[in-house]
Amino acid sequence: MTQGTSAQTLARLRGANNEGILALVLIVLVIGMSMLNPAFFTLPTLFAMLRSAIVPLVLALGVLIVIISGGIDVSFPAIAAFAAYATVHMSLTHEIDPGAALLLLVALIIGAALGAVNGFVIAKFRLPTLIVTLGTQGIFRGLLLTYVGTRFIADLPDSFAAMSTSNVIDLTTGSGRAYLHVLVVPALVLCVAVAWMLRSTMFGRSIYAIGGDTEAARRAGVKVTRSQVWVYVLVGMLAAIGGIMYVIMGRSASPQDLAGTELDIIAAVVLGGASIFGGRGSVLGTFLGVLLIQVINNSLILVGVPSAWQRAVVGLLLVVGVGIQAASARKKTGKPAAIVEEEEVVHA
């Protein structure tokens, strides 16, 4: 009885997607870095990491939804840049600033439209998600550069410019200024909303079902094609929000914004416990995964590691995360990891 109770307690602490283990790794890493460099464990450094996690967290929510559904999306940075840059460019070109809310609505419409393109092609023709989004990534960036603009925009619309200097917390400490941007609030609200959607709605449960076994979900009555299209529409909208947040926090806009961020975002989601084979993942795990990537990047900077090696470390973490998932799948099924992965890809 005691052993059974202890095992249940440990299982709860570990979490369904190993969120507890990830939290423990974060705590150990923070303590270790604080011992190596006392400047790491200060309020300005903490707030700096939280600020740097805002945009990746929003983008990671979209990637989480796709991965749970059994797919992969590498076009989200292109969608984010397209939606944000096109919105800012239109506002400045026509000298129209209807307010941050309406400008965000324009970006959401653009993001939803681009996401719908991904979803329609993938769901209608049942093509591999990686290949489709890799192709549309190039198409979206090409359209942006050809028909929207190529110049760097240093001045934002007034409504965005005013928001770029707004902080929810702004303190002066002995170790320097510590401030937390106001956009941390909508980022956390989005986390709660996506978690509720995945847990408590039929659409959220259908995403898990499609990722677990597409054909079984279809036989169970899930409208797979429609659900897959809506998944990518939602991803496009989250990408648009992330793009607008990036522009506001950076106080500028460029068609090259967010290029090359796919690795960090996907690695954060996978490290957060989302199965690359689909059917598993959580917002809490993704949140912890994003924080882990930010802590690692900041730690490497503080110890003087070159930026090229930072990318190598993140890539290594992604390989390790996927390797652990493949080994776990092989252990559960008794089949080689390659066969397990092939079967999951076929189902997706």
Summary of the structure (lengths in Angstrom):
residues: 348
radius of gyration: 20.7
end to end distance: 41.2
largest distance: 71.5
contacts: 1200
relative contact order: 0.18
helix: 75%
strand: 4%
